[in-house]
C-alpha cells in the first residue's frame, strides 16, 4: 500500500537533480559538520539501542544483576 504512493522519478528529474547538486558548492567545513551531525543523530542512538538490548539479554540470562 505504501509502495503505491511512492512516485518514480523520471530520467529528466534525475538529471536536473544531479545538475543542481553539482552547481551547489559545499565546502569541507560544511561536509564535516554534516558528517558529525549524522553521527550524532544516527550512530549514537543505534549504539544506545544495541547496548540496551545487550543489557536486557544479559539480565535475562542472569549474567548481570
Long-range contacts (C-beta under 8 A, 24 or more apart in sequence): none
